[in-house]
């Protein structure tokens, strides 16, 4: 579980206060999208952190209007694959 009291409002790598911060950095620290995509290592760490937040779910997931990630329905998975928006990793 993420402890909100330990979260800052900036990326732990570049210290940007971007609106696109996510808790997918090392040790669940906030990371901006630019830093997340900046290297294979940060991408891999983000994938690990995201999977942990999903409780070990290893399939395609989406975040809908509730703000919480959930397993994608078959039609959603097909659409995401069609547009190349999945990693292809399982």
Secondary structure as GFF3:
##gff-version 3
##sequence-region A 1 90
A	DSSP	three_ten_helix	4	6	.	.	.	ID=ss1
A	DSSP	beta_strand	21	22	.	.	.	ID=ss2
A	DSSP	three_ten_helix	26	28	.	.	.	ID=ss3
A	DSSP	beta_strand	31	32	.	.	.	ID=ss4
A	DSSP	alpha_helix	33	36	.	.	.	ID=ss5
A	DSSP	alpha_helix	40	53	.	.	.	ID=ss6
A	DSSP	beta_strand	61	63	.	.	.	ID=ss7
A	DSSP	beta_strand	69	71	.	.	.	ID=ss8
A	DSSP	alpha_helix	74	82	.	.	.	ID=ss9
###
